[in-house]
Amino acid sequence: MPFQTFIIAYLVIGPLHYLTETQWLKNQGFFLENKKWGILFLICAILLIAFIQLEESELFNNVVTSFFDLWSNALIYFAFIISAVLVLVRNNLMRILTLLTSLALLLLLNNLSAYHIIIGILLPTIVHVYIFTLLFMIYGWKKQKTKIGLINIGLLFTSPIIIFLPVDQTSISSGLFNDLFLKSGFQNLNLMIENWLHLSSSDGLSASGRNPRVQSFLAFIYLYHYLNWFSKTTQIKWHKALKNRSIIIISLIWIAIIGLYFINFKLGLVIAVLFSYIHVFMEFPLNIKTFTSLTKRQI
């Protein structure tokens, strides 16, 4: 049940992951010299959600909505570049020059469809959920080399094979879960993978963005990403960052999001996506540090 699994994981387990990891990242100072930079990531996430909502709003003409559509991904790019500069560049002058160069480069990249696909679609989804999770596992294995750790890395690495398994999956979810899946917007990611791999024609399915095999892979990596986080209490001890007050606040926010799904699904989804982007942006410095520790390259 790839669609049902994904929806339950993304809408229910996801927000709890975002909230608990954000608290842990805050407790770790966002893996930066000064944790005050976390405010910038928060602002970027809020502005991004605002841009997305304004882009979909009927209050503005096509010129205004096109502006929000064109520049919304720049906020993801900006959050990532800031993280890279703060982690990789030590000299303040070099930081400024690197940042200015990156912003100038943005003017060129913003006209490329590949940039919008990588930054706007892949980075906060497959790259964050799958690639970075795989890198974290490799980093953990390098610190404590175990056979089970290596097997887990191998299994996760080969998990995209789900897409190509010769299993009859021609049925498409209908009813409530189908409606929730379409409202989540993830059919765009599914459709993009369909087109890349030319799965629509080979499977006899229309390019609907609801390919069951593709969704099986997406459902697996999202559920694995969330459960992998909750299983890391012995390794990174993230649960120790949760004090009584933070537990109460996180629980209330999580319950409120779930409740909003039944009252006003769109509003609940917007809030859940907001917390999703907050935790993605705030994790960027850790992602970059993990990658550089594996490659042993640093400016």
TIKEKE-955199 format. One record per residue (C-alpha): residue number from 1; residue in three letters; x, y, z. Coordinates in nm, 2 decimals. Layout:
BEGIN
+-----+-----+--------+--------+--------+
|   k |   r |     xx |     yy |     zz |
+-----+-----+--------+--------+--------+
| NUM | Ala |      X |      Y |      Z |
...
+-----+-----+--------+--------+--------+
This chain:
BEGIN
+-----+-----+--------+--------+--------+
|   k |   r |     xx |     yy |     zz |
+-----+-----+--------+--------+--------+
|   1 | Met |   0.00 |   0.00 |   0.00 |
|   2 | Pro |   0.25 |   0.26 |  -0.12 |
|   3 | Phe |   0.01 |   0.56 |  -0.12 |
|   4 | Gln |  -0.14 |   0.48 |   0.22 |
|   5 | Thr |   0.20 |   0.41 |   0.38 |
|   6 | Phe |   0.34 |   0.74 |   0.24 |
|   7 | Ile |   0.04 |   0.95 |   0.36 |
|   8 | Ile |   0.05 |   0.81 |   0.71 |
|   9 | Ala |   0.43 |   0.85 |   0.73 |
|  10 | Tyr |   0.43 |   1.20 |   0.59 |
|  11 | Leu |   0.13 |   1.35 |   0.76 |
|  12 | Val |   0.14 |   1.17 |   1.10 |
|  13 | Ile |   0.50 |   1.06 |   1.18 |
|  14 | Gly |   0.67 |   1.33 |   0.98 |
|  15 | Pro |   0.57 |   1.64 |   1.19 |
|  16 | Leu |   0.68 |   1.46 |   1.51 |
|  17 | His |   1.02 |   1.40 |   1.35 |
|  18 | Tyr |   1.05 |   1.76 |   1.24 |
|  19 | Leu |   0.97 |   1.90 |   1.59 |
|  20 | Thr |   1.19 |   1.66 |   1.78 |
|  21 | Glu |   1.49 |   1.70 |   1.55 |
|  22 | Thr |   1.46 |   2.07 |   1.54 |
|  23 | Gln |   1.48 |   2.08 |   1.92 |
|  24 | Trp |   1.78 |   1.85 |   1.91 |
|  25 | Leu |   1.95 |   2.07 |   1.64 |
|  26 | Lys |   1.88 |   2.38 |   1.85 |
|  27 | Asn |   2.04 |   2.20 |   2.15 |
|  28 | Gln |   2.34 |   2.13 |   1.94 |
|  29 | Gly |   2.37 |   2.49 |   1.83 |
|  30 | Phe |   2.27 |   2.39 |   1.48 |
|  31 | Phe |   2.64 |   2.26 |   1.45 |
|  32 | Leu |   2.75 |   2.62 |   1.39 |
|  33 | Glu |   2.98 |   2.86 |   1.58 |
|  34 | Asn |   2.68 |   3.07 |   1.67 |
|  35 | Lys |   2.34 |   2.92 |   1.70 |
|  36 | Lys |   2.18 |   3.26 |   1.63 |
|  37 | Trp |   2.21 |   3.17 |   1.26 |
|  38 | Gly |   1.91 |   2.94 |   1.33 |
|  39 | Ile |   1.69 |   3.25 |   1.31 |
|  40 | Leu |   1.79 |   3.30 |   0.95 |
|  41 | Phe |   1.69 |   2.95 |   0.86 |
|  42 | Leu |   1.36 |   3.00 |   1.03 |
|  43 | Ile |   1.30 |   3.32 |   0.84 |
|  44 | Cys |   1.39 |   3.15 |   0.51 |
|  45 | Ala |   1.14 |   2.87 |   0.58 |
|  46 | Ile |   0.86 |   3.12 |   0.67 |
|  47 | Leu |   0.92 |   3.32 |   0.36 |
|  48 | Leu |   0.93 |   3.01 |   0.14 |
|  49 | Ile |   0.59 |   2.90 |   0.27 |
|  50 | Ala |   0.46 |   3.25 |   0.22 |
|  51 | Phe |   0.59 |   3.26 |  -0.14 |
|  52 | Ile |   0.43 |   2.92 |  -0.21 |
|  53 | Gln |   0.09 |   3.04 |  -0.07 |
|  54 | Leu |   0.11 |   3.37 |  -0.25 |
|  55 | Glu |   0.20 |   3.19 |  -0.57 |
|  56 | Glu |  -0.12 |   2.98 |  -0.54 |
|  57 | Ser |  -0.33 |   3.28 |  -0.44 |
|  58 | Glu |  -0.59 |   3.43 |  -0.67 |
|  59 | Leu |  -0.54 |   3.77 |  -0.52 |
|  60 | Phe |  -0.26 |   3.86 |  -0.76 |
|  61 | Asn |  -0.22 |   3.88 |  -1.14 |
|  62 | Asn |   0.00 |   3.64 |  -1.33 |
|  63 | Val |   0.30 |   3.87 |  -1.32 |
|  64 | Val |   0.31 |   3.87 |  -0.94 |
|  65 | Thr |   0.24 |   3.50 |  -0.90 |
|  66 | Ser |   0.51 |   3.43 |  -1.16 |
|  67 | Phe |   0.75 |   3.63 |  -0.95 |
|  68 | Phe |   0.68 |   3.42 |  -0.64 |
|  69 | Asp |   0.71 |   3.10 |  -0.84 |
|  70 | Leu |   1.04 |   3.20 |  -1.00 |
|  71 | Trp |   1.21 |   3.31 |  -0.68 |
|  72 | Ser |   1.07 |   3.08 |  -0.41 |
|  73 | Asn |   1.35 |   2.82 |  -0.47 |
|  74 | Ala |   1.60 |   3.10 |  -0.41 |
|  75 | Leu |   1.52 |   3.08 |  -0.04 |
|  76 | Ile |   1.62 |   2.71 |  -0.04 |
|  77 | Tyr |   1.93 |   2.79 |  -0.23 |
|  78 | Phe |   2.01 |   3.08 |   0.01 |
|  79 | Ala |   1.97 |   2.86 |   0.32 |
|  80 | Phe |   2.20 |   2.59 |   0.17 |
|  81 | Ile |   2.46 |   2.84 |   0.06 |
|  82 | Ile |   2.47 |   3.02 |   0.40 |
|  83 | Ser |   2.51 |   2.68 |   0.57 |
|  84 | Ala |   2.80 |   2.58 |   0.33 |
|  85 | Val |   2.97 |   2.92 |   0.38 |
|  86 | Leu |   2.94 |   2.90 |   0.76 |
|  87 | Val |   3.07 |   2.54 |   0.78 |
|  88 | Leu |   3.34 |   2.54 |   0.51 |
|  89 | Val |   3.48 |   2.89 |   0.51 |
|  90 | Arg |   3.66 |   3.02 |   0.82 |
|  91 | Asn |   3.78 |   3.36 |   0.71 |
|  92 | Asn |   3.51 |   3.63 |   0.74 |
|  93 | Leu |   3.63 |   3.82 |   0.43 |
|  94 | Met |   3.62 |   3.49 |   0.23 |
|  95 | Arg |   3.27 |   3.42 |   0.36 |
|  96 | Ile |   3.15 |   3.76 |   0.23 |
|  97 | Leu |   3.31 |   3.71 |  -0.11 |
|  98 | Thr |   3.18 |   3.35 |  -0.14 |
|  99 | Leu |   2.83 |   3.46 |  -0.04 |
| 100 | Leu |   2.83 |   3.75 |  -0.29 |
| 101 | Thr |   2.96 |   3.52 |  -0.57 |
| 102 | Ser |   2.69 |   3.26 |  -0.49 |
| 103 | Leu |   2.42 |   3.53 |  -0.50 |
| 104 | Ala |   2.55 |   3.65 |  -0.83 |
| 105 | Leu |   2.55 |   3.29 |  -0.96 |
| 106 | Leu |   2.19 |   3.27 |  -0.85 |
| 107 | Leu |   2.09 |   3.53 |  -1.12 |
| 108 | Leu |   2.22 |   3.29 |  -1.38 |
| 109 | Leu |   2.09 |   2.96 |  -1.22 |
| 110 | Asn |   1.74 |   3.10 |  -1.17 |
| 111 | Asn |   1.68 |   3.07 |  -1.55 |
| 112 | Leu |   1.77 |   2.71 |  -1.56 |
| 113 | Ser |   1.51 |   2.43 |  -1.52 |
| 114 | Ala |   1.78 |   2.19 |  -1.39 |
| 115 | Tyr |   1.84 |   2.44 |  -1.10 |
| 116 | His |   1.48 |   2.45 |  -1.00 |
| 117 | Ile |   1.45 |   2.07 |  -1.02 |
| 118 | Ile |   1.76 |   2.01 |  -0.80 |
| 119 | Ile |   1.70 |   2.29 |  -0.55 |
| 120 | Gly |   1.33 |   2.31 |  -0.54 |
| 121 | Ile |   1.23 |   1.95 |  -0.58 |
| 122 | Leu |   1.51 |   1.71 |  -0.51 |
| 123 | Leu |   1.71 |   1.88 |  -0.23 |
| 124 | Pro |   1.43 |   1.90 |   0.03 |
| 125 | Thr |   1.29 |   1.55 |  -0.07 |
| 126 | Ile |   1.50 |   1.27 |  -0.21 |
| 127 | Val |   1.84 |   1.43 |  -0.13 |
| 128 | His |   1.74 |   1.51 |   0.23 |
| 129 | Val |   1.54 |   1.19 |   0.30 |
| 130 | Tyr |   1.75 |   0.94 |   0.11 |
| 131 | Ile |   2.10 |   1.07 |   0.03 |
| 132 | Phe |   2.17 |   1.25 |   0.36 |
| 133 | Thr |   2.03 |   0.96 |   0.56 |
| 134 | Leu |   2.27 |   0.72 |   0.37 |
| 135 | Leu |   2.56 |   0.96 |   0.44 |
| 136 | Phe |   2.47 |   0.97 |   0.81 |
| 137 | Met |   2.47 |   0.59 |   0.82 |
| 138 | Ile |   2.81 |   0.57 |   0.64 |
| 139 | Tyr |   2.95 |   0.82 |   0.89 |
| 140 | Gly |   2.82 |   0.62 |   1.18 |
| 141 | Trp |   2.96 |   0.30 |   1.03 |
| 142 | Lys |   3.31 |   0.46 |   1.00 |
| 143 | Lys |   3.30 |   0.54 |   1.37 |
| 144 | Gln |   3.19 |   0.19 |   1.47 |
| 145 | Lys |   3.24 |  -0.06 |   1.19 |
| 146 | Thr |   2.98 |  -0.34 |   1.24 |
| 147 | Lys |   2.86 |  -0.61 |   1.00 |
| 148 | Ile |   2.49 |  -0.52 |   1.06 |
| 149 | Gly |   2.57 |  -0.15 |   1.00 |
| 150 | Leu |   2.73 |  -0.23 |   0.66 |
| 151 | Ile |   2.44 |  -0.46 |   0.57 |
| 152 | Asn |   2.19 |  -0.18 |   0.65 |
| 153 | Ile |   2.39 |   0.07 |   0.43 |
| 154 | Gly |   2.39 |  -0.18 |   0.15 |
| 155 | Leu |   2.01 |  -0.24 |   0.18 |
| 156 | Leu |   1.93 |   0.13 |   0.18 |
| 157 | Phe |   2.17 |   0.19 |  -0.11 |
| 158 | Thr |   2.00 |  -0.07 |  -0.32 |
| 159 | Ser |   1.64 |   0.02 |  -0.22 |
| 160 | Pro |   1.57 |   0.21 |  -0.55 |
| 161 | Ile |   1.55 |  -0.14 |  -0.70 |
| 162 | Ile |   1.19 |  -0.14 |  -0.56 |
| 163 | Ile |   1.10 |   0.08 |  -0.87 |
| 164 | Phe |   1.21 |  -0.20 |  -1.11 |
| 165 | Leu |   1.08 |  -0.51 |  -0.93 |
| 166 | Pro |   0.87 |  -0.73 |  -1.16 |
| 167 | Val |   0.56 |  -0.71 |  -0.94 |
| 168 | Asp |   0.21 |  -0.64 |  -1.06 |
| 169 | Gln |   0.13 |  -0.30 |  -0.91 |
| 170 | Thr |  -0.12 |  -0.16 |  -1.16 |
| 171 | Ser |  -0.38 |  -0.05 |  -0.90 |
| 172 | Ile |  -0.39 |   0.31 |  -0.80 |
| 173 | Ser |  -0.51 |   0.42 |  -0.46 |
| 174 | Ser |  -0.85 |   0.57 |  -0.46 |
| 175 | Gly |  -1.08 |   0.74 |  -0.21 |
| 176 | Leu |  -0.95 |   0.92 |   0.09 |
| 177 | Phe |  -0.58 |   0.83 |   0.05 |
| 178 | Asn |  -0.58 |   0.92 |  -0.32 |
| 179 | Asp |  -0.73 |   1.26 |  -0.24 |
| 180 | Leu |  -0.48 |   1.33 |   0.04 |
| 181 | Phe |  -0.19 |   1.22 |  -0.19 |
| 182 | Leu |  -0.30 |   1.47 |  -0.46 |
| 183 | Lys |  -0.34 |   1.75 |  -0.20 |
| 184 | Ser |   0.01 |   1.68 |  -0.06 |
| 185 | Gly |   0.16 |   1.77 |  -0.40 |
| 186 | Phe |   0.40 |   1.47 |  -0.41 |
| 187 | Gln |   0.25 |   1.35 |  -0.74 |
| 188 | Asn |   0.49 |   1.60 |  -0.90 |
| 189 | Leu |   0.80 |   1.42 |  -0.76 |
| 190 | Asn |   0.65 |   1.09 |  -0.86 |
| 191 | Leu |   0.58 |   1.22 |  -1.21 |
| 192 | Met |   0.93 |   1.35 |  -1.25 |
| 193 | Ile |   1.08 |   1.01 |  -1.16 |
| 194 | Glu |   0.83 |   0.85 |  -1.40 |
| 195 | Asn |   0.95 |   1.07 |  -1.68 |
| 196 | Trp |   1.32 |   1.03 |  -1.61 |
| 197 | Leu |   1.29 |   0.65 |  -1.61 |
| 198 | His |   1.03 |   0.63 |  -1.88 |
| 199 | Leu |   0.81 |   0.41 |  -1.66 |
| 200 | Ser |   0.48 |   0.53 |  -1.78 |
| 201 | Ser |   0.50 |   0.37 |  -2.13 |
| 202 | Ser |   0.67 |   0.05 |  -2.00 |
| 203 | Asp |   0.41 |   0.00 |  -1.73 |
| 204 | Gly |   0.11 |   0.10 |  -1.94 |
| 205 | Leu |   0.03 |   0.37 |  -1.69 |
| 206 | Ser |  -0.04 |   0.73 |  -1.79 |
| 207 | Ala |   0.20 |   0.99 |  -1.67 |
| 208 | Ser |  -0.02 |   1.07 |  -1.38 |
| 209 | Gly |   0.24 |   1.11 |  -1.10 |
| 210 | Arg |   0.09 |   0.81 |  -0.93 |
| 211 | Asn |   0.31 |   0.52 |  -1.04 |
| 212 | Pro |   0.28 |   0.26 |  -0.76 |
| 213 | Arg |   0.64 |   0.13 |  -0.80 |
| 214 | Val |   0.78 |   0.48 |  -0.77 |
| 215 | Gln |   0.56 |   0.55 |  -0.48 |
| 216 | Ser |   0.67 |   0.23 |  -0.31 |
| 217 | Phe |   1.02 |   0.37 |  -0.32 |
| 218 | Leu |   0.92 |   0.71 |  -0.19 |
| 219 | Ala |   0.70 |   0.56 |   0.08 |
| 220 | Phe |   0.99 |   0.34 |   0.19 |
| 221 | Ile |   1.26 |   0.61 |   0.21 |
| 222 | Tyr |   1.03 |   0.85 |   0.39 |
| 223 | Leu |   0.91 |   0.60 |   0.65 |
| 224 | Tyr |   1.27 |   0.47 |   0.69 |
| 225 | His |   1.40 |   0.83 |   0.73 |
| 226 | Tyr |   1.15 |   0.90 |   1.01 |
| 227 | Leu |   1.19 |   0.57 |   1.19 |
| 228 | Asn |   1.57 |   0.58 |   1.16 |
| 229 | Trp |   1.56 |   0.91 |   1.35 |
| 230 | Phe |   1.35 |   0.78 |   1.63 |
| 231 | Ser |   1.58 |   0.47 |   1.66 |
| 232 | Lys |   1.89 |   0.69 |   1.72 |
| 233 | Thr |   1.84 |   0.74 |   2.10 |
| 234 | Thr |   2.15 |   0.53 |   2.19 |
| 235 | Gln |   2.37 |   0.68 |   1.92 |
| 236 | Ile |   2.31 |   1.05 |   1.93 |
| 237 | Lys |   2.09 |   1.06 |   2.24 |
| 238 | Trp |   1.85 |   1.32 |   2.08 |
| 239 | His |   1.59 |   1.25 |   2.34 |
| 240 | Lys |   1.80 |   1.41 |   2.61 |
| 241 | Ala |   1.74 |   1.74 |   2.44 |
| 242 | Leu |   1.38 |   1.71 |   2.53 |
| 243 | Lys |   1.30 |   1.86 |   2.87 |
| 244 | Asn |   0.96 |   1.85 |   3.03 |
| 245 | Arg |   0.86 |   2.19 |   2.88 |
| 246 | Ser |   0.97 |   2.11 |   2.53 |
| 247 | Ile |   0.80 |   1.77 |   2.54 |
| 248 | Ile |   0.47 |   1.94 |   2.63 |
| 249 | Ile |   0.51 |   2.21 |   2.36 |
| 250 | Ile |   0.61 |   1.95 |   2.09 |
| 251 | Ser |   0.32 |   1.72 |   2.19 |
| 252 | Leu |   0.07 |   2.01 |   2.17 |
| 253 | Ile |   0.19 |   2.13 |   1.83 |
| 254 | Trp |   0.19 |   1.78 |   1.69 |
| 255 | Ile |  -0.16 |   1.71 |   1.82 |
| 256 | Ala |  -0.28 |   2.05 |   1.69 |
| 257 | Ile |  -0.14 |   1.96 |   1.34 |
| 258 | Ile |  -0.32 |   1.63 |   1.34 |
| 259 | Gly |  -0.64 |   1.79 |   1.45 |
| 260 | Leu |  -0.62 |   2.06 |   1.18 |
| 261 | Tyr |  -0.61 |   1.79 |   0.92 |
| 262 | Phe |  -0.97 |   1.71 |   1.01 |
| 263 | Ile |  -1.08 |   2.07 |   1.05 |
| 264 | Asn |  -0.89 |   2.24 |   0.77 |
| 265 | Phe |  -0.66 |   2.00 |   0.59 |
| 266 | Lys |  -0.49 |   2.27 |   0.38 |
| 267 | Leu |  -0.40 |   2.47 |   0.69 |
| 268 | Gly |  -0.27 |   2.17 |   0.87 |
| 269 | Leu |  -0.07 |   2.07 |   0.57 |
| 270 | Val |   0.08 |   2.42 |   0.53 |
| 271 | Ile |   0.19 |   2.41 |   0.90 |
| 272 | Ala |   0.33 |   2.06 |   0.87 |
| 273 | Val |   0.53 |   2.16 |   0.55 |
| 274 | Leu |   0.65 |   2.48 |   0.73 |
| 275 | Phe |   0.80 |   2.27 |   1.01 |
| 276 | Ser |   0.94 |   2.03 |   0.75 |
| 277 | Tyr |   1.13 |   2.31 |   0.58 |
| 278 | Ile |   1.25 |   2.45 |   0.91 |
| 279 | His |   1.41 |   2.12 |   1.00 |
| 280 | Val |   1.55 |   2.07 |   0.65 |
| 281 | Phe |   1.72 |   2.41 |   0.66 |
| 282 | Met |   1.84 |   2.38 |   1.01 |
| 283 | Glu |   1.99 |   2.04 |   0.93 |
| 284 | Phe |   2.19 |   2.18 |   0.63 |
| 285 | Pro |   2.51 |   2.26 |   0.84 |
| 286 | Leu |   2.51 |   1.90 |   0.98 |
| 287 | Asn |   2.46 |   1.76 |   0.63 |
| 288 | Ile |   2.75 |   1.96 |   0.50 |
| 289 | Lys |   2.97 |   1.87 |   0.80 |
| 290 | Thr |   2.89 |   1.50 |   0.75 |
| 291 | Phe |   2.97 |   1.52 |   0.38 |
| 292 | Thr |   3.30 |   1.70 |   0.44 |
| 293 | Ser |   3.40 |   1.45 |   0.71 |
| 294 | Leu |   3.36 |   1.17 |   0.47 |
| 295 | Thr |   3.55 |   1.34 |   0.19 |
| 296 | Lys |   3.81 |   1.51 |   0.41 |
| 297 | Arg |   3.79 |   1.83 |   0.22 |
| 298 | Gln |   3.75 |   2.17 |   0.39 |
| 299 | Ile |   3.85 |   2.52 |   0.30 |
+-----+-----+--------+--------+--------+
